[in-house]
Amino acid sequence: MILRMAPVLLPVYLYCGWRVSSALIQLFGFSPGWTRSITVAGILFVNLLPLAILYRSRSGELSRLILFQPSLQSADFWLNFPFWFALVIAVESVLYLIGLDLLGGLFRLIPAWRPQNWLSLKSAFVLGIVLFFTIFAVYRVYRDSYQVQLRPYQIPVKNLASELADLRLTFVSDVQVDRYSGETKLQHYREQVAAAGGDLILFGGDLVTSGEDFIDPALDLMGRHQAPLGKIACLGDHDFWANPGRIAGGLRDAGWDFLDNAHQLIDYREKRILVTGVTYIYSRRISEADLRELLERAPEADLRILLVHQPAGMVVRLAEEYGYDLLLAGHTHGGQLVFRPFGLTLTPTRLENQFYSGRYQFGRMAVLVTNGVGLTLAPFRYRAPAEVMRVEFARMEDE
């Protein structure tokens, strides 16, 4: 993935570097030769990670790359993090820099509109844009990656029984314990799960990011969660790639019910809550026919919830068709890296999933997709805060 991204990013880096170096020369009178050379060296530096991946893959030593080590290495701080920070700053800045160039083109067409000191003004704006997004990126990365938010939702349900009106769920997904999971962040995550105060805790899969090194500490973490009505989990992509049997068995040993295309009924104040756990991941996608059969066998209940890892359109559509009130999913990380130039929302996740973050209404059914907690590929989050969801319900009368 990183090797595929590098050629696409290179023109962005070159353009941003050209604009920044030109601004420095214009405002401060720096030597053009030295300024351009330092700019090229900086672009080369932030692209050392794809170069290292290319070298390791060509030499057959990809497993020795820092990305596959069980703990953070010093090389992460001069290979891994610089690549991703530069990506965020460049992608956030580039459209605004292009906007300045387009404005300059307009001034060339209509010289009367051009300010006398336009080149100096433009250079100041260029440096201001890049400096702003550099500071903003540092702030948002820290806030979104290393703090965990508690995100509340209230879901209206048609003719909800009054006995269920004060029911509270805690929903977590994509915990993905790995080498980036510091104890401070995990402690904050535990505190937010406790603060959510769910009568029932639901987990949408992805306990660890990769391998088996972090399965035991992740299971210990999940075993500490307590809820009066129990804890229910389903399978995630990374669980399957790591060790699905060990993770499913470990969660059961830690007091979780693990649903693999199965139903579970919960009695609450003489009413019945149905949780259907569906396995829909890259390596095991339930077919539409099998999902229909599963949902047709669903027992009657006063509140119906479907738990799945990926918020696939087919699963959402059938869940609504078969009368579910709420679908809970993870997988997307809320985009993990999200860009909002000129108010637009840009993230590759939206190319795969219509439902990528937050609440959606699909017919009579609510869909909640959590950002989750952990990371995939990039070593941090940006504008996609780590979160725990608290879900409450409200009665909605028939129209």
PATIVO-727600 format. One line per 5 residues: number of its first residue (from 1); their letters; for each residue x, y, z of C-alpha. Coordinates in nm, 2 decimals. Each point is the difference from the previous one (the first is absolute). Layout:
<sites>
NUM	A	X,Y,Z; ... $
</sites>
This chain:
<sites>
1	MILRM	0.00,0.00,0.00; 0.27,0.25,0.09; 0.20,-0.08,-0.31; -0.32,0.07,-0.21; -0.05,0.33,0.18 $
6	APVLL	0.35,0.13,-0.04; -0.02,0.07,-0.38; -0.34,0.18,0.05; 0.14,0.21,0.28; 0.32,0.10,-0.17 $
11	PVYLY	-0.15,0.27,-0.23; -0.19,0.14,0.31; 0.33,0.02,0.19; 0.18,0.16,-0.29; -0.27,0.26,-0.06 $
16	CGWRV	-0.02,0.09,0.37; 0.38,0.00,0.03; 0.02,0.23,-0.30; -0.25,0.24,0.14; 0.16,0.01,0.35 $
21	SSALI	0.35,0.05,-0.13; -0.12,0.27,-0.24; -0.17,0.17,0.30; 0.32,-0.01,0.21; 0.20,0.14,-0.28 $
26	QLFGF	-0.25,0.28,-0.06; -0.05,0.10,0.36; 0.35,-0.05,0.15; 0.23,0.02,-0.29; 0.15,-0.35,0.06 $
31	SPGWT	0.24,-0.14,-0.26; -0.22,-0.17,-0.27; 0.26,-0.28,-0.05; 0.03,-0.09,0.37; -0.38,0.04,0.06 $
36	RSITV	-0.09,-0.24,-0.29; 0.27,-0.25,0.11; -0.13,0.00,0.36; -0.36,-0.04,-0.13; 0.10,-0.30,-0.22 $
41	AGILF	0.19,-0.15,0.30; -0.31,0.04,0.22; -0.22,-0.17,-0.26; 0.25,-0.29,-0.02; 0.01,-0.02,0.39 $
46	VNLLP	-0.38,-0.03,0.04; 0.00,-0.28,-0.27; 0.26,-0.22,0.17; -0.27,-0.24,0.12; -0.12,-0.11,-0.35 $
51	LAILY	0.37,-0.02,-0.11; 0.07,-0.22,0.30; -0.30,-0.22,-0.08; 0.12,-0.03,-0.36; 0.35,-0.09,0.11 $
56	RSRSG	-0.12,-0.26,0.25; -0.25,-0.16,-0.25; 0.27,-0.02,-0.27; 0.25,-0.16,0.24; -0.26,-0.25,0.14 $
61	ELSRL	0.02,0.15,0.35; -0.34,0.16,0.03; -0.06,-0.16,0.34; 0.29,0.20,0.14; -0.16,0.33,-0.08 $
66	ILFQP	-0.09,0.22,0.30; -0.37,-0.03,-0.08; 0.01,-0.36,0.09; 0.19,0.03,0.33; -0.19,-0.07,0.33 $
71	SLQSA	0.10,0.33,0.15; 0.08,0.35,-0.12; 0.35,0.05,-0.13; 0.21,0.32,-0.02; -0.03,-0.03,-0.38 $
76	DFWLN	-0.38,0.05,0.04; 0.07,0.36,0.09; 0.21,0.08,-0.31; -0.16,-0.24,-0.25; -0.36,-0.08,0.09 $
81	FPFWF	-0.14,0.31,0.18; 0.16,0.26,-0.24; -0.15,-0.17,-0.30; -0.36,0.01,0.14; 0.03,0.35,0.14 $
86	ALVIA	0.13,0.14,-0.33; -0.29,-0.18,-0.17; -0.25,0.17,0.22; 0.15,0.35,-0.03; 0.05,-0.02,-0.37 $
91	VESVL	-0.35,-0.13,-0.08; -0.16,0.25,0.23; 0.20,0.29,-0.15; 0.01,-0.08,-0.37; -0.35,0.11,-0.10 $
96	YLIGL	0.03,0.33,0.18; 0.34,0.06,-0.17; -0.16,-0.08,-0.34; -0.28,0.25,0.09; 0.27,0.27,0.05 $
101	DLLGG	0.14,-0.09,-0.34; -0.34,0.02,-0.16; -0.05,0.34,0.16; 0.33,0.11,-0.14; -0.11,-0.11,-0.34 $
106	LFRLI	-0.32,0.21,0.04; 0.21,0.30,0.08; 0.21,-0.05,-0.31; -0.33,0.00,-0.21; -0.13,0.31,0.18 $
111	PAWRP	0.32,0.20,0.11; -0.21,0.28,0.15; -0.11,-0.24,0.28; 0.36,-0.10,0.09; 0.14,0.15,0.32 $
116	QNWLS	0.33,0.18,-0.04; 0.18,-0.23,0.25; -0.18,-0.32,-0.13; 0.32,-0.22,-0.01; 0.09,0.08,0.36 $
121	LKSAF	-0.36,-0.05,0.11; -0.02,-0.33,-0.18; 0.32,-0.12,0.15; -0.12,0.09,0.35; -0.32,-0.19,-0.06 $
126	VLGIV	0.19,-0.31,-0.13; 0.22,-0.01,0.32; -0.30,0.07,0.22; -0.21,-0.28,-0.15; 0.28,-0.26,0.04 $
131	LFFTI	0.09,0.12,0.35; -0.37,0.00,0.10; -0.05,-0.36,-0.12; 0.33,-0.11,0.16; -0.11,0.13,0.35 $
136	FAVYR	-0.36,-0.12,-0.06; 0.12,-0.35,-0.10; 0.21,-0.04,0.31; -0.30,0.10,0.22; -0.25,-0.22,-0.17 $
141	VYRDS	0.22,-0.30,-0.02; 0.06,0.02,0.37; -0.37,0.06,0.08; -0.14,-0.26,-0.24; 0.26,-0.28,0.05 $
146	YQVQL	0.09,0.01,0.37; -0.32,0.11,0.16; -0.33,-0.20,-0.02; -0.33,0.18,-0.02; -0.33,-0.11,0.13 $
151	RPYQI	-0.26,0.05,-0.27; -0.37,-0.01,0.10; -0.29,-0.09,-0.22; -0.37,-0.02,0.05; -0.18,-0.24,-0.24 $
156	PVKNL	-0.38,0.04,-0.05; -0.18,-0.33,-0.04; -0.36,-0.04,-0.11; -0.23,-0.11,0.27; 0.29,-0.08,0.23 $
161	ASELA	-0.12,-0.17,0.32; 0.02,0.24,0.30; 0.20,-0.26,0.19; 0.28,0.04,-0.26; 0.00,0.38,0.00 $
166	DLRLT	0.29,0.03,0.25; 0.21,-0.28,-0.15; 0.36,0.11,-0.07; 0.25,-0.17,-0.22; 0.38,0.05,-0.02 $
171	FVSDV	0.14,-0.07,-0.35; 0.37,-0.04,-0.07; 0.18,-0.13,-0.30; 0.35,-0.01,-0.16; 0.19,0.02,0.33 $
176	QVDRY	0.30,-0.14,-0.19; 0.25,-0.02,0.27; 0.35,0.02,-0.16; 0.34,0.17,0.04; -0.17,0.34,-0.02 $
181	SGETK	-0.23,-0.06,0.29; 0.15,0.18,0.29; -0.12,-0.08,0.35; -0.13,0.36,0.04; -0.23,-0.04,-0.29 $
186	LQHYR	-0.12,-0.34,0.11; -0.07,0.13,0.34; -0.20,0.29,-0.15; -0.19,-0.26,-0.21; -0.09,-0.21,0.31 $
191	EQVAA	-0.12,0.32,0.18; -0.23,0.09,-0.29; -0.15,-0.35,-0.01; -0.06,0.02,0.37; -0.15,0.36,-0.04 $
196	AGGDL	-0.23,-0.12,-0.28; -0.17,-0.22,0.27; -0.16,-0.24,-0.25; -0.24,-0.26,0.12; 0.13,-0.21,-0.29 $
201	ILFGG	0.35,0.04,-0.17; 0.03,-0.09,-0.37; 0.33,-0.04,-0.18; 0.03,0.02,-0.38; 0.32,-0.19,-0.05 $
206	DLVTS	0.37,0.07,-0.06; 0.16,-0.07,0.33; 0.36,0.03,-0.12; 0.16,0.14,-0.32; 0.22,-0.29,-0.10 $
211	GEDFI	0.17,-0.31,0.13; -0.04,-0.16,0.34; 0.24,0.21,0.21; -0.28,0.22,0.14; -0.29,-0.24,0.02 $
216	DPALD	0.06,-0.08,0.37; 0.02,0.37,0.12; -0.30,0.08,-0.22; -0.20,-0.28,0.15; 0.09,0.12,0.35 $
221	LMGRH	-0.12,0.35,-0.10; -0.33,-0.13,-0.13; -0.05,-0.23,0.30; -0.01,0.30,0.23; -0.32,0.14,-0.15 $
226	QAPLG	-0.31,-0.09,0.20; -0.37,0.05,-0.09; -0.31,-0.13,0.18; -0.15,-0.16,-0.32; 0.32,-0.14,-0.13 $
231	KIACL	0.26,0.06,-0.28; -0.04,-0.11,-0.36; 0.26,0.00,-0.28; 0.03,-0.08,-0.37; 0.30,-0.08,-0.22 $
236	GDHDF	0.21,0.27,-0.17; 0.24,-0.01,-0.29; 0.31,0.03,0.21; -0.12,-0.27,0.24; -0.03,-0.24,-0.29 $
241	WANPG	0.35,0.09,-0.13; 0.16,-0.02,0.35; -0.16,-0.32,0.15; -0.38,-0.02,-0.01; -0.03,-0.31,0.22 $
246	RIAGG	0.23,0.14,0.27; -0.18,0.33,0.00; -0.35,-0.14,0.01; 0.09,-0.25,0.27; 0.19,0.26,0.20 $
251	LRDAG	-0.30,0.24,-0.01; -0.23,-0.28,0.12; 0.24,-0.08,0.28; -0.01,0.38,0.09; -0.37,-0.01,0.04 $
256	WDFLD	-0.11,0.10,-0.35; -0.26,-0.17,-0.22; 0.14,-0.04,-0.35; -0.25,-0.01,-0.28; 0.10,-0.14,-0.34 $
261	NAHQL	-0.32,0.03,-0.21; -0.21,-0.07,0.30; -0.28,0.15,0.21; -0.01,0.07,0.37; -0.30,0.10,0.21 $
266	IDYRE	0.02,0.21,0.31; -0.28,0.03,0.25; -0.04,0.35,0.15; -0.29,0.11,0.21; -0.22,-0.27,-0.15 $
271	KRILV	0.09,0.11,-0.35; 0.23,-0.16,-0.25; 0.30,0.15,-0.17; 0.14,-0.18,-0.31; 0.36,0.04,-0.10 $
276	TGVTY	0.10,-0.16,-0.33; 0.37,-0.03,-0.06; 0.09,-0.02,-0.37; 0.35,-0.09,-0.14; 0.07,0.23,-0.29 $
281	IYSRR	0.37,0.05,-0.05; 0.23,-0.01,-0.31; 0.09,-0.36,0.06; -0.34,-0.13,0.10; -0.29,0.19,-0.16 $
286	ISEAD	-0.34,-0.16,0.07; -0.20,-0.03,-0.32; -0.33,0.18,-0.05; -0.18,-0.34,0.00; 0.16,-0.11,0.32 $
291	LRELL	-0.07,0.33,0.17; -0.36,-0.01,-0.10; -0.03,-0.35,0.14; 0.17,0.12,0.33; -0.24,0.30,0.03 $
296	ERAPE	-0.31,-0.21,-0.08; 0.08,-0.22,0.29; 0.04,0.29,0.24; -0.23,-0.04,0.30; -0.26,0.26,0.09 $
301	ADLRI	0.12,0.29,0.22; -0.10,0.34,0.12; 0.33,0.16,-0.11; 0.21,-0.14,-0.28; 0.37,0.08,-0.04 $
306	LLVHQ	0.24,-0.12,-0.27; 0.37,0.00,0.08; 0.25,-0.03,-0.29; 0.36,0.11,-0.06; -0.03,0.15,-0.35 $
311	PAGMV	-0.30,0.23,-0.08; -0.06,-0.17,-0.34; -0.29,0.13,-0.20; -0.15,-0.34,-0.04; 0.00,-0.07,0.37 $
316	VRLAE	-0.15,0.34,0.08; -0.27,-0.05,-0.26; -0.10,-0.35,0.12; 0.01,0.10,0.36; -0.25,0.28,-0.07 $
321	EYGYD	-0.21,-0.23,-0.21; -0.03,-0.25,0.28; -0.11,0.25,0.26; 0.31,0.08,0.19; 0.00,0.32,0.20 $
326	LLLAG	0.37,0.07,0.02; 0.31,-0.12,-0.18; 0.34,0.05,0.16; 0.33,-0.02,-0.19; 0.36,0.10,0.00 $
331	HTHGG	0.28,-0.07,-0.24; 0.04,0.34,-0.16; 0.18,0.18,0.28; -0.21,0.30,-0.11; 0.25,0.03,-0.29 $
336	QLVFR	0.29,0.03,0.25; 0.15,0.27,-0.21; -0.27,0.25,-0.11; 0.05,0.32,-0.20; -0.25,0.28,-0.02 $
341	PFGLT	0.12,0.26,-0.25; -0.25,0.28,-0.06; -0.26,-0.20,0.21; 0.02,-0.31,-0.21; 0.06,-0.34,0.17 $
346	LTPTR	0.27,-0.20,-0.17; 0.11,-0.35,0.12; 0.07,-0.32,-0.20; -0.23,-0.19,0.23; -0.30,0.17,-0.17 $
351	LENQF	0.09,-0.18,-0.32; -0.06,-0.34,0.17; -0.28,0.08,0.25; -0.31,0.22,-0.03; -0.02,-0.02,0.37 $
356	YSGRY	0.34,0.10,0.14; -0.05,0.20,0.32; -0.28,0.10,0.24; -0.37,-0.04,-0.03; -0.21,-0.07,-0.32 $
361	QFGRM	-0.36,-0.07,-0.05; -0.08,-0.28,-0.24; -0.38,-0.04,-0.03; -0.14,-0.06,0.34; 0.34,-0.13,0.13 $
366	AVLVT	0.28,0.21,0.16; 0.36,-0.08,-0.10; 0.29,0.08,0.24; 0.36,-0.03,-0.13; 0.26,0.07,0.26 $
371	NGVGL	0.34,0.15,-0.07; 0.14,-0.26,0.24; 0.32,0.04,0.20; 0.30,-0.15,-0.17; 0.20,0.05,-0.32 $
376	TLAPF	0.07,-0.16,-0.34; 0.29,0.09,-0.23; 0.04,0.36,0.12; 0.15,0.03,0.35; -0.26,0.26,0.11 $
381	RYRAP	-0.35,0.14,-0.06; -0.08,0.34,-0.15; -0.35,0.15,0.02; -0.14,-0.34,0.08; 0.01,-0.01,0.38 $
386	AEVMR	0.03,-0.33,0.19; -0.33,-0.06,0.18; -0.23,-0.21,0.21; -0.38,0.02,-0.08; -0.27,0.03,0.25 $
391	VEFAR	-0.34,-0.09,-0.15; -0.34,0.07,0.16; -0.35,-0.04,-0.13; -0.32,0.20,-0.02; -0.35,-0.10,-0.10 $
396	MEDE	-0.13,0.13,-0.33; -0.37,-0.02,-0.06; -0.16,-0.13,-0.32; -0.08,0.28,-0.24 $
</sites>
